[in-house]
């Protein structure tokens, strides 16, 4: 079946310093199309059905070629899967071989016999009858060719030229991501692990994209060389957490770089592996009518994560909403990486102030009315809040309960604007009016 097929061949040493296997390459390719198969140590994928989702075939091909180059794989394109596989096996091709650059028969006729496995099995016999290329084989009488070499050779030849449909068994995504990579040489410095780890991150990003997931944490493990001191142990690991689910390889690599800068290896490392233990469904961003250039300014969350990875968790704190009806305890500050703020569960009866005082300010009273830069006019209220007897200021015998019994009001001051005030209840001689917040 004619289409737009890609074949990806993992490069061996020394062309690729850290070769990957075809299975990992196939998992990565599933982010572009579900029609991916493993064939003779290579990956073959039909891309035509997914081109529209990536902005057209030209942009899809550019993404595939860029990712394959980073993973250490060669790419070829052709109207059939067998033709793409035949082209990708040509070692002298520097750029991505393109079966669309000329008519398919012209492209394939020039290839040597070993380009198609079914023909390569009979290469010696075919060479004795004067065949040097696939075009020579195709020009032989079909009847004699089938009787002498079997129907498998004719079928493979027809499939490559698009004369017979191809049937493949498509691979499926694993439920969990776990990839391993053997390093080209022993690594003694933790930051140097990033070269190999980046390839694993590219694979993980492909797995996440194919499953429509985002990583909130990933773990990098390393195995020490067998020639190590006994006290060094078998290896180590670090877990990196993100503030929001992401598939962005560059961002994940930057975070890993910051964490590896604080790691001291106890022995040389020979193998690394990457796991994605915490993933969540990612919310796809809808296309906007606003030009895309306005969205390329970056994210504050990404910058804060890098600062936190470099300086430590305690250096960055995020506001966290708590399900508490007391205004002082509705919001707290937390430095735990990856912890997302949550909205309060209860909706207050009256609006909450923009600015809250650290300590409520006691107001004077005139004619039994609260006074702040003029007499206050009550606009809305009261909103009664009681509770907090379970909350202690400290631990031990000197602990003071932080219980409150208040009636909150929105009040208007002639000069200070709208205020958030409350009156203490059941406080005996301390029953009074207090200013607790301002509205912008």
Helices and strands as residue ranges (DSSP letters): E 5-10, H 22-29, E 36-39, E 42-46, G 48-54, H 57-71, E 73-78, H 81-88, E 97-98, H 104-109, G 113-115, H 117-120, H 123-128, H 134-138, H 142-149, H 151-160, E 178-187, G 190-193, H 194-211, E 213-224, G 230-232, E 235-246, H 249-260, E 269-281, G 292-295, H 300-311, G 313-315, E 318-321, G 327-329, E 331-334, E 355-362, E 364-366, E 369-371, E 377-387, E 404-413, E 417-424, G 428-430, E 433-438
